[in-house]
Structures are given as C-alpha cells and as structure tokens.
Amino acid sequence: MAREKKDGRRINYYLNRQIFEQLERYAEEKGQSMTTAIERILSEYFAEHSIRLDNSENVLQRAAAVSSEEVILENLPCGAGIYEVTDKGIRATYLNKRYISYLQRSIGDLSEAPVFEVVHADDVDKLKAAIQTALKNEGEGSCDIRIADGADDYITFHVMGKIIRQSSTTTTIYVTYTPISESELLLIKRAETDGMTGIYNKITTEELIKHHLSNEGNAPCILLMLDVDNLKAINDTMGHPQGDRAICAIADVLRAQFRKTDVIGRVGGDEFLAFLPGVDTPEKVNEILSKLYSCISDLSIGENNDISIQVSTGVAMGKTGEISFEELYSNADSALYYAKRSGKKQYCIYSKNDLR
C-alpha cells in the first residue's frame, strides 16, 4: 500500500511539473495571449492525460491522475472548473478558487445551481452551442457569456471547454473562464458591429451564419437579403444624412422584429442580411415578412418625414449541415434580383423551379 501511495504521488508530481513547464514556455512565446497559451496547454495536457488515465494499472493511480486535473486547474491564471454531463443535465464537480473569487459566491452556491441559471438569459443559447461543439469532440467549444455574480450583476467571460474523458453514461469536460474587461468588451463590440447602425458588420455576420450552417442536425433556417430601394436617389436628391436615416431606421426595425438568437447585419451600403434559424415553411416566411413589411411601411424620411422608406428582399431556405453559406447567399441574391426586377418594394422566395 505504501508503494502504491508513493507511485500515486510520483504521477501527480510529474504531471504537474510537465504542465507548468509548458505553461511557462508558451507564456514566453511572442504574439500569443495568455488565454491562447492556457487553451493550448490544456488541450495538449488532457490529450496525453486521457491516455495515461486509460493505462493506469490500479485504482490508486487512477485517483492520483484524476486529482491532478484539479491541481492543474487550481493553479491556472484564470477561472476553471470540471463538469460532468449526463442525460440528466450538467453538474459542476470542481471549481477553482479564482473562479469563485471572480463571482464572489460560495462554492456550494455555484456547484449546486443549474449551470444555465447563472448565465444571462441572452447568452444561454451561445453557451449551449459551445457545449455541443465540445461534446462532439470537434475541438474547443468557446464563446463570450455573462455570468451572474454575488452582487446582483454580471461578469463577462471568455469561456472555453473541451472533453477530458467519456464513459457510456457520463462525459467529463474542463472549462476555463477568462474575464473580459469593459475596455476589451468595447473593442470587441467595435470590431464586430457596424459603426452607423450598431448591428453586426459584414465579417461578423458571415462568420456567425457560417457557424450556424456548420452545425449538424438538418435544422431548418432562412436567409433574408434586404436592399433599401432607391438609396442612391435619396442621397442625390435629399443628401446623405437622409440616406443614413433610412439605413438606421431599417436596422432598428430588424433589431426590434427579430429574435436575439437571429443574426442581423449590415453587409453593404444599402444591404442587410438576416439569418433566422427554425423557420421551416414558406407559410412561416410569409408571416414573418408580412409583419416586417408592415413595420417598414410606417417609416419615413425627409425634412417633413413625408418620404416613405421601401425595401426589396430575397429569401432563401435551407438546412444546417446541408447547405453552405455561399449557396444560401447566392440563392437569396437571385431572389432579391427577381424582386427588384419585378417592381421593388416586395419580397421573393427562392426556389429551384421558380421564384415567388
């Protein structure tokens, strides 16, 4: 028994020395953030660790190997935790002191609370998508989310998780939590959003839509491509400030009409994209577009607010995991062209056989 304990301590020592030496080396690499270094080091460590754990010869060695996970995460310069995922839900089995100190909450409070209850309601879907990415073993699942602290406020974290090990009933994952400061959040927002309208810019819009489409499951979705009619004429006759008013008014309507889980962005001077998951029939498309056009019909510009704003829209339908962004975009573009050619101020749904 004494020999087994000594072997267990030796395993723990060598694992810890290896991880800390790698962390120190990665932290010194130029052009690499601490977050990137942590994610890289943990990914490599747990890949080797799972093999070492599988090859453990006795219960004591396995226990020592498992306990080393907590030692590794406890000494990281960020928050971290270990979670077990079963068909009954997700449960925290370990949270490091740094994460607890960030949130100023007790370990019992955090470990016993359902995971999604401490996350801001608007960020739950992002976290679920990141968890699914991790569970599919497609690499790290990551996102930026807000988590409730002990002072009735929220702290924004960059969250990254990956599988440690799996059994027939339980998947164990590790998660790191890196706080994002207000200045960093501002920089991120500026990098992701359109300066005039405050909705996503072209690059972010396309990246988010591509991410949605890459998910398996054949989930239905639609892409709307909207174009402000006669914007050039508005700019030429009434001035660019009125044209800008039209663009901002459309953005405001899109933001108000669509869900927080939808992706809305300005991708050109007078062009917008809106990606809506879960829309599966032309009837639902017609219902959504009818409401949207009803709201747009109330918009007006001009010194006397007597010039109505009009848009043309192309609609493409598809399923995640089956259609690429390029194909969906091309289909919506074809539908938009048909709507413009047919007299503008209307929408058209793409079909391989016809446009309607």
C-alpha positions in Angstrom: 0.0 0.0 0.0 2.9 2.4 0.8 4.4 1.7 -2.6 1.1 2.5 -4.3 0.8 5.8 -2.5 4.4 6.7 -3.5 3.6 5.8 -7.1 0.5 8.0 -7.0 2.4 11.0 -5.6 5.1 10.5 -8.3 2.4 10.5 -11.1 1.0 13.7 -9.6 4.4 15.4 -9.4 5.5 14.6 -12.9 2.1 15.6 -14.4 2.2 18.9 -12.6 5.8 19.7 -13.5 5.1 18.9 -17.1 2.1 21.2 -17.3 3.7 24.1 -15.5 6.9 23.9 -17.6 4.8 24.0 -20.8 2.7 26.9 -19.5 5.8 28.9 -18.7 7.2 28.2 -22.2 4.0 29.1 -24.0 3.6 32.3 -22.0 7.0 33.4 -23.3 6.1 32.9 -26.9 5.7 36.3 -28.7 2.4 37.3 -30.1 0.4 34.8 -28.0 -2.0 35.9 -25.4 -2.3 34.1 -22.0 -5.7 32.9 -22.9 -4.4 31.2 -26.1 -1.5 29.7 -24.1 -3.8 28.3 -21.5 -6.2 26.8 -24.1 -3.2 25.3 -26.0 -1.5 23.8 -22.9 -4.7 22.3 -21.5 -5.6 20.8 -24.9 -2.2 19.1 -25.1 -2.2 18.1 -21.4 -5.6 16.4 -21.4 -5.0 14.6 -24.7 -2.0 13.0 -23.1 -3.7 12.7 -19.7 -6.6 10.6 -21.1 -4.1 8.1 -22.5 -2.3 8.0 -19.2 -5.6 7.6 -17.3 -6.7 4.7 -19.5 -3.4 2.9 -19.0 -3.4 3.3 -15.2 -2.9 -0.1 -13.6 -4.8 0.3 -10.3 -7.4 2.4 -8.6 -4.8 4.5 -6.7 -3.0 5.5 -9.8 -6.3 6.5 -11.5 -7.3 8.5 -8.4 -4.0 10.3 -8.4 -4.3 11.0 -12.2 -7.9 12.4 -11.7 -6.8 14.5 -8.7 -4.0 16.0 -10.8 -6.7 17.6 -13.0 -7.9 19.7 -10.1 -4.3 20.7 -9.2 -3.6 21.8 -12.8 -6.8 23.9 -13.0 -6.4 25.3 -9.5 -3.1 27.0 -10.4 -4.2 28.5 -13.7 -4.2 32.3 -14.0 -7.9 32.2 -14.8 -11.1 30.6 -13.6 -11.7 26.9 -14.3 -13.9 24.0 -13.5 -14.7 20.4 -14.2 -18.2 19.4 -15.2 -20.0 16.1 -15.7 -22.6 15.9 -18.5 -25.2 13.2 -18.4 -28.7 12.7 -19.8 -29.9 14.4 -16.5 -28.0 17.6 -17.1 -24.7 19.3 -16.3 -23.1 19.3 -12.8 -20.0 21.0 -11.6 -17.7 18.6 -9.7 -14.9 21.1 -9.2 -14.5 24.9 -9.4 -11.1 26.6 -8.8 -10.7 29.3 -6.2 -10.0 32.0 -8.8 -13.4 31.4 -10.5 -15.2 31.6 -7.1 -13.4 34.8 -6.3 -14.4 36.4 -9.6 -18.1 35.8 -8.8 -17.9 36.4 -5.1 -20.2 33.4 -4.5 -19.8 30.3 -2.3 -18.7 27.0 -3.8 -21.9 25.4 -2.7 -24.0 28.1 -4.4 -22.1 27.7 -7.7 -21.8 23.9 -7.7 -25.5 23.3 -6.8 -27.0 25.9 -9.1 -28.1 24.6 -12.5 -25.4 25.8 -15.0 -27.7 27.7 -17.3 -29.4 29.6 -14.4 -26.3 31.6 -13.6 -25.9 32.6 -17.2 -27.5 35.7 -18.7 -30.7 34.7 -20.5 -29.5 36.2 -23.8 -26.3 34.1 -23.7 -27.8 30.7 -22.8 -28.1 29.6 -26.5 -24.5 30.6 -27.2 -23.3 28.5 -24.2 -25.4 25.5 -25.3 -23.9 25.7 -28.8 -20.4 25.8 -27.4 -21.1 22.8 -25.1 -22.4 20.9 -28.1 -19.3 21.7 -30.1 -17.2 20.4 -27.2 -19.3 17.2 -26.7 -19.0 16.4 -30.4 -15.3 16.3 -29.8 -14.8 18.8 -32.6 -12.2 20.8 -30.6 -12.7 23.5 -28.1 -16.2 24.9 -27.6 -15.9 28.6 -26.8 -18.0 31.8 -26.5 -18.3 35.0 -24.6 -21.0 34.9 -22.0 -22.2 36.9 -18.9 -22.4 35.0 -15.6 -24.2 36.3 -12.5 -22.0 37.3 -9.6 -22.9 37.7 -5.9 -23.6 41.4 -6.2 -26.7 41.1 -8.5 -24.6 41.9 -11.5 -22.9 40.1 -14.4 -19.3 39.5 -15.3 -18.4 38.7 -18.9 -16.1 35.8 -19.5 -14.5 34.2 -22.5 -15.4 30.5 -21.8 -13.6 27.6 -23.4 -14.4 23.9 -22.8 -13.2 20.5 -24.0 -13.7 16.8 -23.2 -11.4 15.2 -20.7 -12.9 11.7 -20.8 -16.1 9.8 -21.7 -17.9 6.7 -20.5 -21.2 5.1 -21.5 -23.2 7.4 -19.2 -21.0 10.4 -18.4 -18.9 12.9 -20.3 -16.4 14.9 -18.3 -15.3 18.3 -19.6 -13.0 21.0 -18.3 -13.9 24.7 -18.7 -11.8 27.8 -18.4 -13.2 31.3 -17.6 -11.2 34.4 -18.6 -12.8 37.7 -17.5 -13.2 40.3 -20.3 -12.7 43.9 -19.1 -15.0 46.8 -20.1 -12.4 48.2 -22.4 -11.9 44.8 -24.1 -15.7 44.4 -24.5 -15.8 47.8 -26.1 -13.0 46.8 -28.6 -14.8 43.6 -29.3 -18.0 45.4 -30.0 -16.4 47.9 -32.2 -14.7 45.1 -34.2 -17.9 43.2 -34.6 -20.5 45.9 -35.3 -21.3 48.4 -38.0 -20.4 51.8 -36.8 -23.6 53.5 -38.1 -26.3 51.1 -37.2 -24.9 49.1 -34.2 -25.8 45.8 -35.7 -23.2 43.2 -36.9 -20.8 44.2 -39.7 -20.2 42.1 -42.8 -17.4 40.0 -41.5 -19.1 39.1 -38.2 -22.4 38.4 -39.9 -20.9 36.0 -42.4 -18.9 34.2 -39.7 -21.9 33.7 -37.4 -24.1 32.5 -40.2 -21.3 30.1 -41.4 -21.0 28.8 -37.8 -24.8 28.1 -37.7 -24.8 26.3 -41.0 -21.8 24.1 -40.0 -23.9 22.6 -37.2 -25.3 19.1 -37.9 -28.9 18.1 -37.4 -30.5 19.4 -40.6 -32.2 22.2 -38.7 -34.3 24.5 -41.0 -33.3 28.1 -41.5 -33.8 31.0 -43.8 -31.6 33.9 -45.0 -33.1 37.3 -45.9 -31.2 39.7 -48.1 -32.7 43.1 -47.8 -31.9 46.1 -50.0 -33.1 49.7 -49.5 -34.8 50.8 -52.6 -33.6 53.9 -54.4 -31.0 54.8 -51.8 -28.8 56.5 -54.4 -31.7 58.7 -55.5 -32.3 59.6 -51.8 -28.7 60.6 -51.3 -28.6 62.6 -54.5 -31.8 64.5 -54.0 -32.1 64.8 -50.2 -28.5 64.4 -49.1 -26.6 61.6 -47.4 -28.0 62.4 -43.9 -31.4 61.4 -45.1 -30.0 58.2 -46.7 -28.3 57.4 -43.4 -31.6 57.9 -41.6 -33.2 55.4 -43.9 -30.4 52.8 -43.2 -30.6 53.3 -39.5 -34.4 53.1 -39.5 -34.3 49.7 -41.3 -31.6 48.4 -38.9 -33.8 49.4 -35.9 -36.8 47.6 -37.4 -34.8 44.4 -38.0 -33.5 44.5 -34.4 -36.9 45.0 -33.0 -38.7 42.4 -35.1 -36.3 39.5 -35.0 -35.2 37.3 -32.1 -31.9 37.7 -30.1 -30.9 34.3 -31.5 -31.2 35.5 -35.1 -28.2 37.0 -36.8 -28.7 40.5 -38.2 -26.0 42.5 -40.0 -25.3 45.3 -42.5 -23.2 43.8 -45.2 -23.1 46.7 -47.7 -24.0 50.3 -48.1 -27.7 49.6 -48.5 -27.8 45.8 -48.0 -28.7 43.8 -44.9 -28.6 40.1 -44.1 -30.9 38.4 -41.5 -30.4 34.7 -40.7 -33.3 33.1 -38.9 -32.9 29.5 -37.5 -36.0 27.3 -37.1 -38.1 28.7 -40.0 -39.2 25.7 -42.0 -42.1 26.6 -44.3 -43.0 29.2 -46.9 -46.1 30.0 -44.8 -43.9 31.0 -41.8 -41.7 33.0 -44.2 -44.8 34.9 -45.5 -45.9 35.5 -41.9 -42.5 36.9 -40.8 -42.1 39.1 -43.9 -45.7 40.4 -43.7 -45.1 41.7 -40.2 -41.7 43.1 -41.2 -43.1 45.0 -44.2 -45.9 46.3 -42.1 -43.4 47.9 -39.7 -41.3 49.2 -42.6 -44.4 50.8 -44.2 -44.6 53.2 -41.1 -41.0 54.5 -41.7 -40.4 57.8 -43.4 -37.6 60.3 -44.0 -37.3 63.9 -45.4 -37.4 67.2 -43.7 -41.2 66.8 -43.2 -41.0 63.0 -42.8 -43.1 62.6 -45.9 -40.9 60.3 -47.9 -41.6 56.6 -47.3 -38.8 54.0 -47.0 -39.1 50.9 -49.1 -37.1 47.7 -49.3 -36.8 44.7 -51.6 -36.0 41.3 -50.1 -34.7 38.0 -51.3 -35.4 34.9 -49.2 -33.5 31.6 -49.4 -34.4 28.5 -47.3 -32.1 25.7 -46.3 -31.0 23.3 -43.6 -27.9 23.4 -41.4 -25.3 20.8 -42.3 -26.6 20.5 -45.8 -26.2 23.9 -47.4 -23.1 26.2 -47.5 -23.2 29.9 -46.8 -22.1 30.6 -50.4 -25.1 28.6 -51.8 -27.6 30.1 -49.4 -26.3 33.6 -50.1 -26.4 33.1 -53.9 -30.0 31.8 -53.7 -31.1 34.9 -51.6 -29.3 37.1 -54.1 -31.1 35.6 -57.0 -34.4 36.1 -55.2 -33.5 39.7 -54.4 -32.7 40.3 -58.1 -36.1 39.0 -59.1 -37.9 41.2 -56.5 -36.0 44.3 -57.8 -36.8 43.4 -61.4 -40.5 42.9 -60.6 -41.0 46.4 -59.3 -39.1 46.6 -56.0 -40.8 47.1 -52.5 -41.6 43.4 -52.3 -40.0 40.1 -51.2 -39.4 37.0 -53.2 -38.7 33.4 -52.0 -36.1 31.4 -53.9 -37.0 28.0 -55.4 -35.1 25.9 -57.8 -38.1 25.6 -60.0 -39.5 29.2 -59.8 -39.4 32.4 -57.8 -42.4 33.6 -55.9 
